[in-house]
Amino acid sequence: MTLECNIQNTYTKFGENKYTLIFKDISSKVRTEKYLIEYEKMKKHEEVKNEFFANISHELRTPLNIFYSTLQLLDLKNNDMSICFREVYGNHKQCLEINCKRMLRLINNIVDITKIDVGFTQAKFVNCDIVRAIEDITLSVINYAENKNINIVFDTEIEEHIIKCDLSMIERAMLNLLSNAIKFTKENGNIAVNLYKDEQWVHILVKDDGIGIPIEIQDMIFERFVQGDRSLTRLNEGSGIGLSIVKSIVELNKGEIYLDSDGENGTEFEILLPNEKLEDYDYNYNYKVNIDKIELEFSDIYELYN
């Protein structure tokens, strides 16, 4: 039961000062308000879920249409004996490969977020030089940025620092943030990756001077299926799962992630990783740039391949 209590100061005809306590049962009202709040949350969740399935349908349909159109074109050329089919296939091979990777990336994201939700995915900690790792990951995507005349700069206050982390997870988080930065930064823009440490955390910052993230959705940007531009005619594609995965894998590494944007002039993401390392565990840096992972993560940046 929820009670509302009021106190009133009253005076008797004899001039005595008395207090009157009034109790009112407002349990029904409180329950109704609570149900209305829950209803609005459910309604919002349903809207976001419906948007997600609409986006997923669009994301899957686009590469499938390209597959089908390319196959039709190849069939036509295959029946023309005056044309070298190998040359025709070579001209369309990259298009097929890119869209296969786009579809594979989307399916991987859906599978991975499901694994994270059920607790199947766990971080595999090793000691690594986080400075060298972040620098190598950043440098590995420079070619993609250069295709849009975007300048990427890596800067650090420390030359080497060993911490525990799951390097494959951190790589994926960084590639996602960098691909977003490249997608949403206009030509001749700038992206800066900075790293510094304090006693508790290692700070990794990815900052761009792109279009920013609307203020009204910043509180939800790490939630599942949320996008800055929700229209199906948006300039940059995406299912809205990426940042949710980034947040999940950063948290699996016992870290935190934050967003800073005024909504119009660029975006800064900050990853905080615990400044700790595994005891009695040798440091072994064996990170190598995985071209397939990079191409997979950057497969939805259409303009880079035009």
C-alpha positions in Angstrom: 0.0 0.0 0.0 1.2 3.5 -0.8 -0.2 6.3 1.4 -0.2 10.0 1.0 0.1 11.9 4.2 -0.9 15.6 4.9 -0.7 17.5 8.1 -2.9 20.5 8.8 -2.6 23.0 11.6 -6.0 23.7 13.2 -7.3 25.8 16.2 -10.1 24.8 18.5 -12.8 27.3 19.7 -10.8 27.5 22.9 -7.7 28.7 21.0 -5.8 25.4 21.3 -3.3 24.6 18.6 -4.0 21.1 17.1 -2.7 19.1 14.3 -4.7 16.9 12.0 -3.1 14.1 10.0 -4.9 12.9 6.9 -3.9 9.7 5.2 -5.1 8.8 1.7 -4.5 5.5 -0.1 -3.0 6.3 -3.5 -1.8 2.8 -4.3 -4.1 2.6 -7.3 -2.8 5.9 -8.7 0.8 4.9 -8.2 0.2 1.6 -9.9 -1.5 3.3 -12.9 1.4 5.8 -13.3 3.9 2.9 -13.1 2.0 0.9 -15.7 1.8 4.0 -18.0 5.6 4.4 -17.7 6.2 0.7 -18.5 3.7 1.0 -21.4 5.7 3.9 -22.9 8.9 1.9 -22.5 7.4 -1.1 -24.2 6.0 1.1 -26.9 9.3 2.7 -27.5 11.1 -0.7 -27.5 8.6 -2.0 -30.0 9.2 1.0 -32.3 12.9 0.5 -32.1 12.5 -3.3 -32.8 10.3 -2.6 -35.8 12.9 -0.1 -37.1 15.6 -2.7 -36.7 13.7 -5.4 -38.7 13.0 -2.8 -41.4 16.7 -1.9 -41.5 17.8 -5.5 -41.5 15.4 -6.3 -44.4 16.9 -3.3 -46.2 20.5 -4.3 -45.4 20.0 -7.8 -46.6 17.9 -6.9 -49.6 20.5 -4.5 -51.0 23.4 -6.9 -51.5 21.0 -9.7 -52.6 19.7 -7.4 -55.3 23.3 -6.7 -56.4 24.1 -10.4 -56.5 21.0 -11.1 -58.6 21.6 -8.2 -61.0 25.3 -9.2 -61.4 24.4 -12.8 -62.1 21.8 -11.8 -64.7 24.4 -9.7 -66.4 27.0 -12.5 -66.3 24.4 -14.9 -67.7 23.8 -12.5 -70.6 27.5 -12.1 -71.3 28.1 -15.9 -70.9 25.8 -16.5 -73.9 27.6 -14.0 -76.1 30.5 -16.0 -77.6 32.1 -12.9 -79.0 32.9 -11.7 -75.4 35.7 -12.9 -73.1 33.7 -14.1 -70.1 36.8 -14.1 -67.9 37.3 -10.3 -68.5 33.6 -9.6 -67.8 33.7 -11.6 -64.6 36.9 -9.8 -63.5 35.1 -6.5 -63.9 32.3 -7.6 -61.5 34.2 -9.8 -59.1 35.0 -7.0 -56.6 31.3 -6.0 -56.5 30.3 -9.5 -55.6 33.1 -9.9 -53.0 32.2 -6.6 -51.3 28.5 -7.4 -51.0 29.3 -10.9 -49.8 31.3 -9.3 -47.0 28.6 -6.8 -46.2 26.1 -9.6 -45.7 28.5 -11.7 -43.7 29.3 -8.7 -41.5 25.6 -8.2 -40.8 25.0 -11.8 -40.0 28.1 -12.0 -37.8 26.9 -9.0 -35.8 23.5 -10.6 -35.2 25.1 -13.9 -34.1 27.7 -12.1 -31.9 25.2 -9.9 -30.1 23.1 -13.0 -29.4 26.1 -14.8 -28.0 26.9 -11.8 -25.8 23.3 -11.7 -24.6 23.3 -15.3 -23.4 26.7 -15.0 -21.8 28.4 -17.4 -24.3 31.1 -14.8 -25.2 33.8 -14.2 -22.6 37.0 -12.2 -22.8 40.3 -14.1 -23.1 42.8 -11.9 -21.3 46.4 -11.7 -22.2 49.1 -9.1 -21.4 49.7 -6.9 -24.4 51.3 -3.6 -25.3 48.1 -1.5 -25.7 50.0 1.5 -27.2 51.5 -0.5 -30.0 48.2 -2.4 -30.6 46.1 0.8 -30.9 48.7 2.4 -33.2 48.9 -0.7 -35.5 45.1 -0.9 -35.7 44.9 2.8 -36.5 47.6 2.7 -39.2 45.9 -0.3 -40.8 42.9 1.7 -41.9 44.7 4.7 -43.3 44.2 3.6 -46.9 40.4 3.6 -46.4 40.6 7.1 -45.0 42.8 8.4 -47.8 40.2 7.4 -50.3 38.0 10.1 -48.8 41.0 12.5 -48.3 40.6 12.1 -44.6 43.6 12.6 -42.4 44.1 10.1 -39.5 46.6 10.9 -36.7 47.7 8.7 -33.8 49.2 10.4 -30.8 50.2 9.1 -27.4 51.8 10.3 -24.2 53.5 7.0 -23.6 55.6 4.8 -25.8 54.8 1.4 -24.3 52.3 0.2 -21.7 51.4 -3.4 -20.8 47.8 -4.2 -19.7 45.5 -7.2 -19.7 42.8 -7.3 -22.4 41.3 -9.5 -25.1 43.1 -7.9 -28.1 40.8 -9.4 -30.7 37.9 -7.7 -29.0 39.7 -4.4 -28.6 40.6 -4.6 -32.3 37.0 -5.1 -33.3 35.8 -2.2 -31.1 38.5 0.1 -32.6 37.7 -1.0 -36.2 34.1 -0.2 -35.6 34.7 3.2 -34.2 37.2 4.0 -36.9 34.9 2.8 -39.7 32.1 5.0 -38.2 34.4 8.0 -38.0 35.4 7.5 -41.7 31.7 7.0 -42.8 30.5 10.1 -41.0 33.4 12.4 -41.7 33.3 14.5 -44.9 36.1 14.7 -47.4 39.2 16.5 -46.2 38.1 15.9 -42.6 40.2 14.7 -39.7 40.3 11.8 -37.3 42.5 11.7 -34.2 43.2 8.7 -32.1 44.8 9.5 -28.7 46.0 7.3 -25.8 47.0 8.2 -22.3 46.9 6.6 -18.9 46.3 7.5 -15.3 46.5 5.3 -12.2 43.2 3.6 -12.7 42.5 3.6 -16.5 44.1 3.6 -19.9 42.2 6.1 -22.0 41.7 5.6 -25.8 40.0 8.4 -27.6 38.7 8.4 -31.2 37.7 11.8 -32.3 36.4 13.1 -35.7 35.1 16.4 -37.1 32.2 14.8 -38.9 28.5 15.4 -38.7 28.1 14.5 -35.0 25.4 12.5 -33.3 22.0 14.2 -32.6 21.7 15.2 -29.0 18.2 13.6 -28.7 19.5 10.1 -29.3 22.9 10.3 -27.5 21.4 8.6 -24.4 20.4 5.7 -26.5 23.3 5.4 -28.9 24.8 2.3 -27.3 21.4 0.6 -27.2 20.6 -2.2 -29.6 19.4 -1.1 -33.1 19.7 2.7 -32.6 21.0 4.8 -35.5 21.7 8.5 -35.9 20.0 8.5 -39.2 17.0 6.2 -39.2 15.7 6.7 -42.7 16.2 3.9 -45.3 17.5 6.6 -47.7 20.3 7.6 -45.3 23.7 8.3 -46.8 25.5 5.7 -44.7 24.1 2.2 -44.2 24.1 0.2 -41.1 22.0 -2.1 -39.0 22.4 -0.2 -35.7 24.1 -3.1 -33.9 27.7 -1.9 -34.1 28.0 0.4 -31.1 26.0 -2.0 -29.0 28.6 -4.6 -29.7 31.4 -2.2 -29.0 29.9 -1.3 -25.6 29.4 -5.0 -24.8 32.9 -6.1 -25.6 34.4 -3.1 -23.8 32.4 -4.1 -20.7 33.6 -7.7 -21.1 37.1 -6.3 -20.8 36.0 -4.7 -17.5 36.1 -1.3 -19.2 33.8 1.6 -19.9 32.9 3.7 -23.0 31.6 7.3 -23.3 30.4 9.6 -26.0 30.9 13.3 -26.4 29.2 15.3 -29.2 27.5 18.6 -29.5 25.2 17.0 -32.1 26.7 18.9 -35.1 30.4 19.2 -35.0 32.1 15.9 -34.7 32.1 13.0 -32.2 34.5 11.7 -29.6 34.3 8.2 -28.2 36.4 7.4 -25.2 37.3 3.8 -24.2 38.5 3.2 -20.6 40.4 0.0 -20.0 41.6 -1.0 -16.5 45.2 -0.2 -15.9 46.0 -3.7 -14.8 48.0 -6.7 -16.0 48.0 -10.4 -15.4 50.4 -11.5 -12.8 52.8 -14.3 -13.6 51.9 -14.0 -17.3 54.5 -13.3 -19.9 54.0 -10.4 -22.2 53.8 -11.6 -25.8 52.8 -9.2 -28.5 51.8 -11.1 -31.6 49.2 -8.8 -33.1 49.2 -8.8 -36.9 46.9 -6.8 -39.2 44.2 -9.1 -40.4 43.2 -7.7 -43.8 40.1 -9.9 -44.0 38.8 -8.5 -40.7 39.4 -4.9 -41.8 37.7 -5.5 -45.2 34.8 -7.1 -43.4 34.3 -4.2 -41.0 34.7 -1.5 -43.7 32.5 -3.4 -46.3 29.5 -1.0 -45.9 31.5 2.1 -46.8 30.1 2.3 -50.3 31.9 5.4 -51.5 35.3 4.0 -51.0 34.8 1.5 -53.8 33.2 3.9 -56.4 
